[in-house]
């Protein structure tokens, strides 16, 4: 058993607790990863607050990056010493996975939010030897070591800084993929992006890569909106000061070709629909608590509008994460401008800074 140091969510909406844990050796299809760094994502806070019913106590974290330390007997594509970025989990066997769309895996929720392996076991134990929930996105990377699967580990070049790339496995691939893989805007088209967090900023950078002529970013924070312009936005709207739909239609009178809702707010979701032209497509990526409902004008969809939910940017991580790294190396996807680093011991401060809007993408660095 490997000894590790981890942040554990033990009670609903309470600060995470730093503890020593034990991690079992990897099974045949698993790998043990020495985590170098892990991004903090909005979904981690949603689960901490039990918006998704993941059993507590639980080790969260799903934007890990690190070095493979051990591999199971059945692992073929990775060896100890490989550098990897960790992404979402999928079964690899269902019709959706075999058809090339693992983000629609028939067991997606179970694999990522069950808190255990499919057989009910978990490789994580607390200092008393009691099994605690883990396997979060098949990684639980808020720890110095994590068990992952061969499927959700993306091998990356050793010249890429490990401490930086973890967020490519979830938040950044979600925003960029929503644009490049799902919406697929034509060159010269228009898009409105609601929310200038990590997902929205990644979407804005992707829209620039795609050649959108009009990229409107909507947020409440002027500093974030200034950064959005630096990253590719052609226009910004501060929804605290003006009506966002009216402001967008002053820029594009007929309505935008595409919109992307990244805030999880039902009210903002309605705005993302209402600012569309006809036809027009709204992508929904905001991670709301289960049961959250929104109101839209059904009649407006009779004129060719489309609403599409986007999970993980409709990305196949083994293909898309290396593509994002290449864009970053080319200077076209400067996501490093979004991050601020914290030690794992400061995880609760990192979460607070993310929720307050002070920091766009916190990344936790592990001490070994």
Phi and psi in degrees as a GROMACS rama.xvg file:
@    title "Ramachandran Plot"
@    xaxis  label "Phi"
@    yaxis  label "Psi"
@TYPE xy
-89.2588  132.204  UNK-2
-86.3072  138.277  UNK-3
-142.701  169.186  UNK-4
-118.92  129.377  UNK-5
-143.208  157.816  UNK-6
-98.7811  123.502  UNK-7
-115.181  130.502  UNK-8
-89.3918  107.015  UNK-9
-101.295  -25.7483  UNK-10
-138.027  147.36  UNK-11
-55.7089  125.797  UNK-12
64.3851  14.2099  UNK-13
-101.509  157.637  UNK-14
-57.3799  147.983  UNK-15
-71.4049  151.97  UNK-16
-112.333  132.189  UNK-17
-88.1191  123.566  UNK-18
-142.812  161.389  UNK-19
-84.7563  138.86  UNK-20
-132.261  167.728  UNK-21
-114.025  140.699  UNK-22
-124.445  127.665  UNK-23
-66.5059  161.504  UNK-24
-67.1051  150.419  UNK-25
-65.4918  142.329  UNK-26
-76.4074  -176.06  UNK-27
-56.0202  -40.9575  UNK-28
-101.12  13.6397  UNK-29
-110.555  164.458  UNK-30
-131.485  150.818  UNK-31
-102.213  125.686  UNK-32
-117.054  129.229  UNK-33
-81.3843  107.893  UNK-34
-72.3765  127.042  UNK-35
-91.2729  -41.5609  UNK-36
-158.604  157.999  UNK-37
-145.296  131.155  UNK-38
-70.7336  155.604  UNK-39
-104.873  125.594  UNK-40
-117.109  153.973  UNK-41
-53.2721  -35.7977  UNK-42
-64.2085  -31.1824  UNK-43
-59.5918  -42.0654  UNK-44
-71.1283  -35.6055  UNK-45
-60.0174  -42.2941  UNK-46
-74.0999  -39.8422  UNK-47
-52.4343  -39.9558  UNK-48
-89.1636  6.68103  UNK-49
65.2207  30.3837  UNK-50
-66.1588  -29.3454  UNK-51
-114.622  139.287  UNK-52
-84.0999  70.557  UNK-53
-94.1123  125.627  UNK-54
-59.1382  133.215  UNK-55
-99.0081  153.411  UNK-56
-70.0258  149.636  UNK-57
-147.603  144.618  UNK-58
-94.4185  117.334  UNK-59
-92.7892  -163.413  UNK-60
101.788  121.047  UNK-61
-146.048  26.1794  UNK-62
-131.247  51.8255  UNK-63
-85.0284  154.866  UNK-64
-145.399  141.356  UNK-65
-175.703  -159.142  UNK-66
-119.652  130.036  UNK-67
-65.3453  125.967  UNK-68
-103.721  -33.7857  UNK-69
-151.983  152.864  UNK-70
-130.646  150.426  UNK-71
-73.7323  167.498  UNK-72
-65.1163  -23.5188  UNK-73
-96.3635  -0.133713  UNK-74
-77.0726  128.167  UNK-75
-113.412  -26.7534  UNK-76
-98.6517  -5.69482  UNK-77
-132.001  150.432  UNK-78
-134.895  159.262  UNK-79
-55.2789  137.895  UNK-80
101.386  -18.6847  UNK-81
-65.7368  144.22  UNK-82
-92.4717  135.502  UNK-83
-138.46  148.595  UNK-84
-105.39  137.49  UNK-85
-102.882  139.635  UNK-86
-128.453  -156.537  UNK-87
-76.2472  164.526  UNK-88
-100.38  150.058  UNK-89
-155.892  158.878  UNK-90
-77.427  -30.6328  UNK-91
78.6502  2.83909  UNK-92
-124.557  -20.1599  UNK-93
-77.4029  173.418  UNK-94
-58.9434  -40.2818  UNK-95
-67.8505  -43.9007  UNK-96
-64.3004  -46.1323  UNK-97
-67.3491  -22.9132  UNK-98
-86.391  3.89548  UNK-99
90.5642  11.4507  UNK-100
-123.84  66.5464  UNK-101
-63.4325  -20.0299  UNK-102
-69.7007  -11.3446  UNK-103
-107.038  20.6807  UNK-104
-46.867  136.398  UNK-105
-64.6231  -19.0782  UNK-106
-115.502  30.8178  UNK-107
-58.648  -49.4299  UNK-108
-64.7086  -43.3857  UNK-109
-62.9469  -45.6103  UNK-110
-64.3659  -31.0549  UNK-111
-100.968  -26.4008  UNK-112
-124.254  0.911288  UNK-113
-66.6085  -35.2674  UNK-114
92.0181  -3.52834  UNK-115
-142.166  173.296  UNK-116
-67.6594  166.735  UNK-117
-56.7994  -27.4476  UNK-118
-85.5785  3.14164  UNK-119
92.9859  -6.87646  UNK-120
-87.5703  165.568  UNK-121
-145.273  139.348  UNK-122
-79.639  0.122751  UNK-123
-105.512  135.401  UNK-124
-133.519  147.143  UNK-125
-82.5716  -175.224  UNK-126
-67.0285  -14.3273  UNK-127
-95.3467  1.71043  UNK-128
85.9705  5.66455  UNK-129
-83.1777  130.933  UNK-130
-64.6151  133.886  UNK-131
-121.469  160.907  UNK-132
-66.9685  142.94  UNK-133
-158.241  -139.402  UNK-134
51.7249  25.5402  UNK-135
-69.0931  115.189  UNK-136
54.9651  30.4768  UNK-137
51.0588  45.9436  UNK-138
-155.118  -50.946  UNK-139
50.768  67.1385  UNK-140
-91.2296  9.80115  UNK-141
-82.8711  55.6328  UNK-142
-159.119  162.39  UNK-143
-75.3222  -20.9268  UNK-144
-136.499  152.117  UNK-145
-147.698  146.336  UNK-146
-93.026  127.047  UNK-147
-128.511  175.693  UNK-148
-102.963  161.655  UNK-149
-61.4803  -32.2319  UNK-150
-67.9165  -39.879  UNK-151
-97.0949  11.6405  UNK-152
-104.456  123.746  UNK-153
-105.547  116.531  UNK-154
-70.3809  133.862  UNK-155
-128.873  160.467  UNK-156
-64.4015  144.924  UNK-157
-73.8744  -6.95728  UNK-158
-90.3677  1.34463  UNK-159
-93.9001  130.068  UNK-160
-65.7697  115.015  UNK-161
-61.4847  -35.4668  UNK-162
-65.986  -15.0216  UNK-163
-98.0082  -27.2343  UNK-164
-92.4037  -7.50378  UNK-165
-51.3289  -45.1921  UNK-166
-62.0448  -15.0427  UNK-167
-65.209  -22.0496  UNK-168
-76.4026  -14.1099  UNK-169
-142.971  -80.7287  UNK-170
-57.98  -45.375  UNK-171
-75.905  -36.4527  UNK-172
-70.6944  -26.479  UNK-173
-65.517  -49.3608  UNK-174
-68.2991  -48.4253  UNK-175
-66.8175  -41.0497  UNK-176
-68.5465  -33.7818  UNK-177
-56.7544  -36.1369  UNK-178
-81.9408  -54.7217  UNK-179
-77.7928  -32.3915  UNK-180
-99.1966  -29.8168  UNK-181
-105.52  -64.254  UNK-182
-68.0168  -39.1692  UNK-183
47.9803  60.4043  UNK-184
-65.0356  143.577  UNK-185
-75.0636  152.452  UNK-186
-58.1707  133.724  UNK-187
90.4977  -2.30462  UNK-188
-82.8689  176.846  UNK-189
-117.973  147.931  UNK-190
-147.04  141.108  UNK-191
-115.373  129.066  UNK-192
-116.058  120.013  UNK-193
-99.4026  112.067  UNK-194
109.912  119.114  UNK-195
-107.571  41.5629  UNK-196
-83.9931  -162.736  UNK-197
-61.5868  -42.5822  UNK-198
-66.0013  -47.3116  UNK-199
-64.901  -39.7929  UNK-200
-65.668  -39.961  UNK-201
-62.7608  -38.0375  UNK-202
-64.7766  -40.1803  UNK-203
-64.0517  -42.4038  UNK-204
-63.685  -39.4688  UNK-205
-67.0547  -37.2967  UNK-206
-63.1537  -36.6536  UNK-207
-66.3906  -42.6061  UNK-208
-59.1895  -39.1748  UNK-209
-72.876  -13.7796  UNK-210
90.2601  20.2168  UNK-211
-60.7585  136.505  UNK-212
-82.5877  -32.1585  UNK-213
-124.857  116.338  UNK-214
-124.158  106.91  UNK-215
-106.008  124.152  UNK-216
-111.08  129.445  UNK-217
-112.498  130.285  UNK-218
-159.308  179.105  UNK-219
-104.981  -6.2088  UNK-220
-111.893  115.343  UNK-221
-63.763  -35.9553  UNK-222
-64.23  -40.8248  UNK-223
-66.0021  -38.0459  UNK-224
-67.0356  -35.3489  UNK-225
-63.4284  -42.1131  UNK-226
-66.1401  -36.8858  UNK-227
-58.1343  -39.6879  UNK-228
-63.8274  -41.3227  UNK-229
-61.6481  -32.11  UNK-230
-90.4983  -7.65359  UNK-231
142.532  -13.3747  UNK-232
-64.3522  138.505  UNK-233
-92.039  -23.8295  UNK-234
-144.327  154.155  UNK-235
-133.686  155.301  UNK-236
-135.229  124.869  UNK-237
-93.2869  105.34  UNK-238
-71.4068  -8.02846  UNK-239
-76.5522  -23.9051  UNK-240
-104.527  -27.6246  UNK-241
-139.268  164.708  UNK-242
-73.4116  119.388  UNK-243
-66.1086  -39.1285  UNK-244
-64.9051  -45.4525  UNK-245
-62.0735  -40.6928  UNK-246
-64.5817  -39.9129  UNK-247
-65.665  -39.951  UNK-248
-76.3547  -13.2107  UNK-249
-74.6055  -30.0686  UNK-250
-81.6839  -44.6846  UNK-251
-126.455  90.1199  UNK-252
-54.8903  -34.0096  UNK-253
-83.9868  -1.37929  UNK-254
93.597  154.897  UNK-255
-80.1923  157.042  UNK-256
-71.779  -34.3506  UNK-257
-140.541  150.963  UNK-258
-140.217  158.116  UNK-259
-138.845  123.365  UNK-260
-100.789  116.591  UNK-261
-119.207  9.36533  UNK-262
-102.937  -16.5594  UNK-263
73.3824  8.79432  UNK-264
-93.0329  124.579  UNK-265
-57.5955  -36.4726  UNK-266
-65.6857  -42.8279  UNK-267
-69.8975  -34.8377  UNK-268
-56.4268  -44.0345  UNK-269
-62.1099  -40.1363  UNK-270
-64.8138  -38.3653  UNK-271
-64.4781  -31.0054  UNK-272
-77.3288  -44.3531  UNK-273
-68.3223  -22.0288  UNK-274
-84.3789  -3.30602  UNK-275
-72.8173  150.305  UNK-276
-82.9664  -172.339  UNK-277
-128.112  119.891  UNK-278
-74.3688  166.728  UNK-279
-163.451  156.522  UNK-280
-126.622  129.763  UNK-281
-108.153  125.566  UNK-282
-98.8118  134.607  UNK-283
-111.178  114.96  UNK-284
-122.01  -11.2275  UNK-285
-59.4175  133.403  UNK-286
-93.2976  89.1401  UNK-287
-86.5155  157.081  UNK-288
-61.4146  145.837  UNK-289
-57.4576  136.257  UNK-290
97.4394  -8.65836  UNK-291
-67.4105  132.07  UNK-292
-118.198  151.235  UNK-293
-130.983  159.655  UNK-294
-115.806  129.544  UNK-295
-132.428  160.852  UNK-296
-84.1521  104.224  UNK-297
-59.641  -38.2253  UNK-298
-59.8278  -28.5743  UNK-299
-66.5995  -17.4459  UNK-300
-84.92  -7.37869  UNK-301
-68.7918  -16.1317  UNK-302
-103.133  29.9814  UNK-303
94.6859  8.15  UNK-304
-73.3255  153.299  UNK-305
-131.926  139.806  UNK-306
-119.561  127.491  UNK-307
-133.748  131.282  UNK-308
-84.1906  138.986  UNK-309
-123.391  117.589  UNK-310
-108.982  129.62  UNK-311
52.3595  30.4853  UNK-312
64.4337  21.4997  UNK-313
45.373  45.5018  UNK-314
-105.583  140.551  UNK-315
-94.9934  104.776  UNK-316
-55.0601  -38.3463  UNK-317
-62.595  -22.1641  UNK-318
-99.8643  -41.4664  UNK-319
-83.1575  -36.731  UNK-320
-60.3452  -47.3365  UNK-321
-60.209  -33.3822  UNK-322
-65.2121  -41.7332  UNK-323
-65.7619  -38.1032  UNK-324
-62.24  -40.694  UNK-325
-64.1293  -42.7945  UNK-326
-59.6721  -41.6565  UNK-327
-62.9383  -43.8385  UNK-328
-64.1827  -28.8478  UNK-329
-81.5148  -6.32729  UNK-330
82.7687  10.6895  UNK-331
-96.8178  -9.19564  UNK-332
-139.048  68.3628  UNK-333
-78.799  61.5725  UNK-334
-67.7959  -15.2383  UNK-335
-61.8155  -18.9725  UNK-336
-74.7735  -7.8348  UNK-337
-94.9034  -14.8487  UNK-338
-99.3674  154.362  UNK-339
-138.749  136.275  UNK-340
-94.5023  144.987  UNK-341
-136.447  154.829  UNK-342
-76.7717  154.038  UNK-343
-55.7761  -35.7936  UNK-344
-58.9117  -23.1011  UNK-345
-100.666  25.5286  UNK-346
-60.7654  -38.1234  UNK-347
-67.8605  -34.0587  UNK-348
-67.9528  -40.1167  UNK-349
-60.6547  -43.284  UNK-350
-64.5185  -42.1836  UNK-351
-63.5068  -41.6087  UNK-352
-66.3193  -33.2031  UNK-353
-69.4636  -45.1129  UNK-354
-68.2344  -31.299  UNK-355
-79.5083  -14.7613  UNK-356
90.3458  1.3518  UNK-357
-65.3782  -36.0506  UNK-358
-127.268  138.448  UNK-359
-79.8049  -51.6894  UNK-360
-135.793  96.9627  UNK-361
-73.25  142.083  UNK-362
-127.167  128.61  UNK-363
-91.4244  129.143  UNK-364
-102.868  135.934  UNK-365
-94.442  139.644  UNK-366
-98.6435  129.347  UNK-367
